Amino acid sequence: PILYFFLFFLLISFATTHAFYSLEFSFLLQPRSRKTFIFSTGSQIMGLVAETFATTHTCRLGQAQ
């Protein structure tokens, strides 16, 4: 179970980093594109939500064990 959690955490951190970098690249490449900004912000928020869910799920797993 610990190995599964490690792989899941790695995936979540990669997704969050990818959302952050896409947000940065949207600012660099298209500063006035509102649609790109909204899409990147949405992806970053989804990454944060997934990371928070992973953290709470891990706490529940730790309490169960």
C-alpha positions in Angstrom: 0.0 0.0 0.0 2.9 2.4 0.7 4.3 1.9 -2.8 0.9 2.7 -4.3 0.7 5.9 -2.2 4.2 6.9 -3.3 3.3 6.4 -7.0 0.0 8.3 -6.5 1.8 11.2 -4.7 4.4 11.3 -7.5 1.6 11.6 -10.1 -0.2 14.3 -8.1 3.0 16.4 -7.6 3.8 16.0 -11.3 0.3 17.2 -12.3 0.6 20.2 -9.9 4.0 21.1 -11.3 2.7 20.8 -14.9 -0.3 23.0 -14.1 2.0 25.6 -12.5 4.4 25.6 -15.5 1.5 25.8 -18.0 0.3 28.9 -16.0 3.7 30.5 -16.3 4.0 29.6 -20.0 0.6 31.1 -20.7 1.7 34.4 -19.1 5.0 34.4 -21.1 3.6 33.4 -24.5 0.1 35.0 -24.5 -0.2 37.8 -21.9 -3.6 39.0 -23.2 -5.2 35.6 -23.8 -8.0 35.4 -21.3 -9.1 31.9 -22.3 -5.6 30.5 -21.8 -5.4 32.2 -18.4 -8.7 30.7 -17.3 -7.8 27.3 -18.5 -4.4 27.3 -16.8 -5.9 28.6 -13.6 -8.5 25.9 -13.7 -5.9 23.2 -14.2 -3.9 24.6 -11.3 -6.9 24.7 -9.0 -7.7 21.1 -10.0 -4.1 20.1 -9.2 -4.4 21.7 -5.8 -7.7 20.0 -5.1 -6.3 16.7 -6.1 -3.2 17.2 -3.9 -5.4 18.1 -0.9 -7.5 15.0 -1.5 -4.4 12.9 -1.7 -3.1 14.4 1.6 -6.4 13.7 3.4 -6.7 10.3 1.9 -3.1 9.5 3.1 -4.0 10.7 6.6 -7.0 8.3 6.7 -4.8 5.5 5.5 -2.2 6.2 8.2 -5.0 6.3 10.9 -6.4 3.0 9.6 -3.0 1.3 9.7 
